[in-house]
Amino acid sequence: MEVILSAVLLLIGLILLCFGGNWLVSGGVTIAKKFRISNLVIGMTIVAYGTSTPELAASIAAAGDHSAIILGNIVGSNIANVGMVIGVAAILVPLAVHKSVLRKEIPIMLGVSALLILLSIDGELSQYDGILLLIGLGIFAVYTFRSALKQREKSKDDSNSNKNNIYLKSIGLIAIGIVVLYIGAILTVDNAVVIASEFGLSEKIIGLTVIAIGTSLPELITSIIAIRKGHSDIGIGNIIGSNIYNILMIMGVGASLGGVLITADVYVDYAIMLIFSISLLIGLKTKIINRTMGIILATGYVLYLITTFVK
């Protein structure tokens, strides 16, 4: 009976994720147009922060006694964001990749991933490591803010009608979208954990798979909605931004609250995370992630899940 109830609540959570993702994208696109900021920057900031709230909530809840869930959640989410989200999105519609993403944002994502691995070498992400990651988050926030200002200076907006109403409506949509995403993700994750626990899975595997997939659903749904509306920059920006925030913000907060122990077997997952991230650089020449690449990414992710469960 408990499993059936959890399955129903899981379905409700998924429905809330769909609605929340739609509202978040709608509000973000409107603000991008009115403030003369590119969709890519909006995707990497407002939308990425919004869709990363489930990971943050799950990590805060797991801080202390369940640090394995935090580590598994973040590494698993970053793998899922590329393999599942970009893979599925590219299968649906080939994704055009902006030059700055290839030259700046993807290298930043790789650099942040490398920093996480370096900090893990001593077998623990201490509270000091967490503070260092949060300082990195501040530096990245300044970088994105300056990028937004540059984008604003390059374009003009002649529309002056009903600006206040548009801003209020857009901010309202974003706020409601984030709240609905948060509630949907909590319902999804909590009930997925109940179902997974029935099969006797460890906390680390639950973090790498069930919770990682659950907390990556907002990115998947938001990106697909954005791409279907013709805003692929928001979809790509959302994933890259989310992966950066997952490490700097969410791991930073999780480690700062109580430290995170690192087990030797996590380096395999670190390597897979890097491989998936580096694969995005294939678009450097073509400036597109086509359906073939999408199939490869999605297939690779399914194989990763299978091997994780088999272990």
Buried (B, 14 or more C-beta within 10 A) or exposed (E): EEEEEBEEBBEBBBEBBBBBBBBBBBBBBBBBBBBBBBBBBBBBBBBBBBBBBBBBBBBBBBBEEBBBBBBBBBBBBBBBBBBBBBBBBBBEBBBBBBEBBBEBBBEBBBEBBEBBBEBBEEEBBBBEBBEBBBEBBEEBBEBBEEBBEEBBEEEEEEEEEEEEEBBEBBBEBBBBBBBBBBBBBBBBBBBBBBBBBEEEBEBBBBBBBBBBBBBBBBBBBBBBBBBBBEBBBBBBBBBBBBBBBBBBBBBBBBBBBBBBEBEEEBEEBBEBBBBBBBBBEBBEEEEBBBBEBBBBBBEBBEEBBEEBEEE
